[in-house]
């Protein structure tokens, strides 16, 4: 797995799409911050704090370009052999109004700014793997299926930029952006794969066709 570095000296940059000025101070935030979770104790690892002052719901995501939090990678990550992108989000209860994956967006851009994920005004809701229950006052893990994330023509597979945001005005914290490769079975016996080599399934051994059927009924 490839984890995105969220440290001050890791070479990656974090900035809001709308540059802070004297007149809009505090309206748009995208920066490293301390973990907002109460009782996180010794967890001194920084997380990313996103905020935009105004809602963007009529029409939906009309001002998205002004609201992005932009995370630029010093070293692009090639996702051609990656299958999932997982990350965690945290929203406090007082900011939880209308909290849903329809309103949260995450976009991947290659070195030529060709985009994958949350095209147009869409959110991440169509691209999750399994169901995600977004609850407030705790870190929630979101798992995106990279195969389900629609992309523009000629997307190179090298992720240079990650853009995030929400259609509501709320403080959102992000951490642990991790790209996870496809499961590569190391022992093949006929059509059966050692089950523990396949992520997210617990039973002993299952044939490929059974696995596909299982997956389909689970994730339609």
N, C-alpha and C positions, 0 to 999 in steps of 0.2 A: 504493500500500500504506500501511497505517496501523500504525505501530510503537508498541508500548506503552512509555512512558517508565519506565525503571528507574533513575532518579536520585533522590538525596535531596531535591532541591528542585523536582522536577517536579510536585508536587501530588498524586501517587498515594500510597496508604498500603499497607503490607505488615505483616501481623500473623498470628500463629498463632491458630486458633479457640479454643484453651485458653489463657487468660491466664496468663502466667508469674507464679508466686508464689514465696515463699521455699521452700515445701515441694516444688514441682515444677520447680525451677530447672534449665534445660537439657533438660527432657523434651520440650518442644515448641518448635521454632524455625521462624520464617519471617521472614527479614530479608535486607537487602542485605549482600553479602560480597564478598571479592576472588575473582577467578577461580582455581579450584582446580587448573587444568591446569598441570602442571609445564612450565616453559619458555614460558609465555605472555608472558614478557618485559615489554614496555612496555604490554601490554594492561591499562590501569588501570580500564577500565569495570567497574562493579559488576555482580554477578549475584545472583540470588535463591537463598538457601540454605534448603531445607526439611528438617526432621528431626522424627520422632516416635519416642519411646523404645521403645514396645512394638509387637509385631506385631499385626495385626488380621485374622487369617485364619480364626478359628474362632468363630462363623460369619463368612464373608468380609464385610469392611467394616462390621461391626456398630457400631464406634465411629467411623465416618467423620466424623461431625459434630464430634467432639472433635479430629480430626487435621488438618483442613484448614489449608493455607496460604491466606490470604485477601488478594487483591490488589484494592484498591478504586480505581476510576478516578475522578479528579477530574472529567474530562470524558468522559461515556459515548461509546462508539464504536457508530455505527449500522452493523450488519452486513447489512442487507437486501440490498445489492448486492455483498456479499463472498462469495467462493466457498471460500476456504481460510484456515486458521489454521496458521501454521508457528511452531515454537519449537524451541529446542535444550535437551537435557538432558545432564547429566554425572554419572556415578556412578563412584566409584573401585572398583578391583577387590575390595578387602576388603569393600565394601558391596554387591557384585554378586549375592549369593545370591538365586535366584528372580526375577531381574530379567526382567520381561516387561511388555508393554503391557496385559495383563489386569489387572495389579495397580496400574498407574498410572492415576489418574483426573484429568480436567480438566473443570470445569463452568463454564458461562457463565450469569450471572444478569442479568436486566434490572432496571430501577429498582424493580419490585415483587417482586423476588426470585423471579420465575418462571424456571425453569431450562431450559437446553439443554445436552445432552451428559452422558455418564456418569450417566444416570438410575438411581435405585435403588442397586444395589451393582455396577453394571457399570464396566468400565475403558474405556480409549480404543481398545482393539483393533479394535472393529467400525467405527471411524470414520476410519481412516487412508486416505490416498490413496497407492496404490502400497504396496510392502512396505518396512518399516522394520526394519533390523537393529540391535538395541540392544546396543552393545558397551561395555565398561568402559574407564575411563581415557582417554576422548576425548569431545569434544562430538558428539552425535548429533542430526541434524535430524529432527524429526517433523513430518509434514504431515497435518493433519486436513482432511477434506472436510466443510465446514459442512453440506452437504446430507445427509450420512450421520449427523450428530449429532442424535439424537432430542430433541424438545423437549416441554415441558408445554404444555397449552392456554394460549392467549393470551400466549405469549412475544412481547414487543413488537419484538424486533430491536435494541433499544438495550442494549449490554453495559455494565453498571455495575460488575460484580464478576467476577473470575476466581478460581475456587477450584481448588487442586491438592493432590495427596497420593498416597500409596502404601500398599498394605496391609501392606508389610513395614516393619521398622524400619531405615531407612538414611538416609544423607545424600544428598539429591538437589539438584543445582544447575540452575537454569533461566535462560535468557536469550533475547533476541530474539523476544519474542511479536509476531507480525506478521500482521495481517489483509490478505488479498490479494483484490482484486476479480475478478469474472468477466472472462474475456478478451472484449474488445469488438472484433470485427474492423472495421477501418476501410475495407477495400476488399472489396466483394462482387462476384464475377463469377459469375452464375448461382448454383450451390450450392457454389462453391469459395472457400475463404478463403485469404488469404496465410498460408502455413504458419508462418512465423516469428512471426506474431502470436498463435499459440496456444501457451501454455506447455507445456513438457515433451515436445514432439515436434520431431524434428530434420529430417525429410525435406522435400522441396520443396513440392508442393501435393497435397492429398488432399481428396476430396469429403467432405461432412458425414457421409453414411451410412457411408462407409468408416471415417471417424474414430470414429464411434459403435461400429462393429463391433470396431474395433481396441481401443477403450477397454474394451468389454465382455469380450473375451477376455482382456485383460490384468488386469482388476481383479475378476473374479468370485471 
